[in-house]
Amino acid sequence: MEPTSRKKIPAKKKTWNRLGIGLFLGLLLPWVILLITYTQAANNQSFVSFLEGMWHMRALIKLLSLCTIINVGVFMLFIKTNRLTSARGVLMATFIYAFVVVFYRMMI
């Protein structure tokens, strides 16, 4: 029997297989989706006033929770391309958002 050997990962693939990259993308992409939502929904108001309005309507946390759905796609992309360390970072970012949501819900 031959011992199982690990495949060598190309250098280009290694640069995208880092915990920091996954964490950065996992934390940034929901805010990008929120910005896209703002551009579609806001009628001549600033981004800050849009966020304040969503906060007063108690919809900001709900909207941000929905924006984290993009992390599922990024997570699956990293899994499919065998970038497991980056996928771990995306999962960590999603858990950070989940803790924020749970903390917010407990405070209300």
C-alpha positions in Angstrom: 0.0 0.0 0.0 1.2 3.4 -0.9 1.0 6.1 1.8 -1.3 8.9 1.0 0.6 12.0 -0.1 -0.6 15.5 0.0 -0.9 17.3 -3.3 1.2 20.4 -3.7 -0.8 23.6 -3.8 0.2 26.0 -6.5 1.6 29.3 -5.2 -1.3 31.3 -6.7 -3.8 29.2 -4.8 -1.8 29.6 -1.6 -2.2 33.4 -1.7 -5.9 33.1 -1.5 -5.9 30.3 1.1 -5.4 32.4 4.2 -7.6 33.0 7.2 -7.3 36.7 7.0 -8.6 36.8 3.4 -11.6 34.8 4.3 -12.3 36.8 7.4 -11.9 40.1 5.5 -14.2 39.0 2.7 -16.7 37.6 5.2 -16.9 40.8 7.1 -16.8 43.1 4.0 -19.2 41.5 1.6 -22.3 41.9 3.7 -21.6 45.7 3.9 -21.2 45.8 0.1 -24.6 44.1 -0.2 -26.0 46.7 2.2 -24.5 49.5 0.1 -26.2 48.0 -3.0 -29.4 47.8 -1.1 -29.0 51.5 -0.1 -28.5 52.5 -3.7 -31.6 50.7 -4.7 -33.8 51.8 -1.8 -32.7 55.3 -0.7 -34.5 58.3 -2.1 -32.0 61.3 -2.0 -30.7 60.6 1.5 -27.2 60.0 2.7 -26.0 56.6 3.7 -25.8 57.6 7.4 -29.4 58.8 7.4 -30.4 55.6 5.7 -28.6 53.6 8.4 -30.2 55.8 11.1 -33.7 55.3 9.6 -33.2 51.5 9.5 -31.9 51.6 13.1 -35.0 53.5 14.3 -37.3 51.1 12.4 -35.4 48.2 14.1 -34.6 46.8 10.7 -30.9 47.4 10.4 -29.9 44.2 12.2 -32.4 42.2 10.2 -31.2 43.6 7.0 -27.5 43.0 7.9 -28.5 39.4 8.8 -29.9 39.0 5.3 -26.8 40.5 3.8 -24.7 37.8 5.3 -26.3 35.2 3.0 -23.6 36.2 0.5 -21.1 34.5 2.8 -22.7 31.1 2.0 -21.7 31.5 -1.6 -18.2 32.7 -0.8 -17.8 29.8 1.7 -18.9 27.3 -0.9 -16.6 28.8 -3.5 -13.7 28.4 -1.2 -14.7 24.8 -0.3 -15.1 23.9 -3.9 -11.7 25.3 -4.9 -10.0 23.6 -1.9 -9.2 26.9 -0.1 -10.2 25.5 3.3 -8.4 28.1 5.4 -10.1 31.0 3.7 -13.4 29.1 4.1 -12.7 28.9 7.8 -12.2 32.7 7.8 -15.6 33.3 6.1 -17.2 31.0 8.6 -15.6 32.9 11.5 -16.9 36.2 10.1 -20.4 34.7 9.8 -20.2 33.6 13.4 -19.1 37.1 14.4 -22.2 38.5 12.7 -24.4 35.9 14.4 -23.0 36.8 17.8 -23.7 40.5 17.2 -27.3 39.7 16.2 -27.9 37.4 19.2 -26.4 40.0 21.5 -28.6 42.7 20.0 -31.7 40.5 20.4 -30.9 39.8 24.0 -30.5 43.5 24.7 -33.9 44.5 23.4 
